[in-house]
Amino acid sequence: MPLYNRLKEYRAKINVNQHEMGKLVGVSRQTISQIERGDYSPSVTLALKIAQIFGVPVEEIFQYEEENNE
């Protein structure tokens, strides 16, 4: 599933490392790392928690793009 994100960029804006970000939203540092690499798609609840931390709509951080199967 092509879910792209700008989590690393947003995390850098508030100077928070992966471990601290995980604590803020209730997941492990490894989960934050996997999200940033695109290896894990967060649940809707987790995506909303992350967006709330930054005070932006979830679409600012996560974008879904259909795969082009041409």
URLIN-V155304 format. One record per residue. N is the residue number from 1. PHI is phi in degrees with one decimal (* if undefined). OMEGA is omega in whole degrees, -180 to 180 (none if undefined). Layout:
BEGIN
n->N phi->PHI omega->OMEGA
n->N phi->PHI omega->OMEGA
END
This chain:
BEGIN
n->1 phi->* omega->-178
n->2 phi->-81.1 omega->176
n->3 phi->-106.1 omega->-179
n->4 phi->-99.8 omega->-179
n->5 phi->-143.5 omega->178
n->6 phi->-119.5 omega->-176
n->7 phi->-60.4 omega->-179
n->8 phi->-59.9 omega->179
n->9 phi->-61.8 omega->-180
n->10 phi->-68.3 omega->178
n->11 phi->-61.5 omega->180
n->12 phi->-63.9 omega->-180
n->13 phi->-61.0 omega->-179
n->14 phi->-106.2 omega->175
n->15 phi->55.7 omega->180
n->16 phi->-120.6 omega->178
n->17 phi->-84.6 omega->-176
n->18 phi->-62.0 omega->179
n->19 phi->-61.2 omega->179
n->20 phi->-64.2 omega->179
n->21 phi->-63.2 omega->178
n->22 phi->-59.2 omega->179
n->23 phi->-62.6 omega->-179
n->24 phi->-62.2 omega->-176
n->25 phi->-110.0 omega->174
n->26 phi->83.2 omega->176
n->27 phi->-131.7 omega->-180
n->28 phi->-80.5 omega->174
n->29 phi->-60.0 omega->-179
n->30 phi->-62.8 omega->178
n->31 phi->-64.9 omega->178
n->32 phi->-61.8 omega->179
n->33 phi->-60.3 omega->-180
n->34 phi->-64.6 omega->177
n->35 phi->-62.6 omega->-178
n->36 phi->-61.5 omega->180
n->37 phi->-78.8 omega->-178
n->38 phi->84.2 omega->180
n->39 phi->-86.5 omega->-177
n->40 phi->-144.3 omega->176
n->41 phi->-98.5 omega->-178
n->42 phi->-69.1 omega->173
n->43 phi->-65.2 omega->177
n->44 phi->-59.6 omega->-180
n->45 phi->-60.6 omega->180
n->46 phi->-66.4 omega->178
n->47 phi->-60.4 omega->179
n->48 phi->-67.3 omega->177
n->49 phi->-61.4 omega->-180
n->50 phi->-61.7 omega->180
n->51 phi->-60.8 omega->-180
n->52 phi->-63.9 omega->178
n->53 phi->-56.9 omega->-178
n->54 phi->-90.7 omega->179
n->55 phi->68.9 omega->-180
n->56 phi->-129.9 omega->175
n->57 phi->-64.6 omega->-178
n->58 phi->-56.9 omega->-180
n->59 phi->-67.5 omega->177
n->60 phi->-70.8 omega->-176
n->61 phi->-103.7 omega->-177
n->62 phi->-114.9 omega->177
n->63 phi->-129.5 omega->176
n->64 phi->-100.8 omega->177
n->65 phi->-127.2 omega->178
n->66 phi->-64.7 omega->175
n->67 phi->-74.4 omega->179
n->68 phi->-96.2 omega->-176
n->69 phi->-99.0 omega->180
n->70 phi->-88.2 omega->none
END
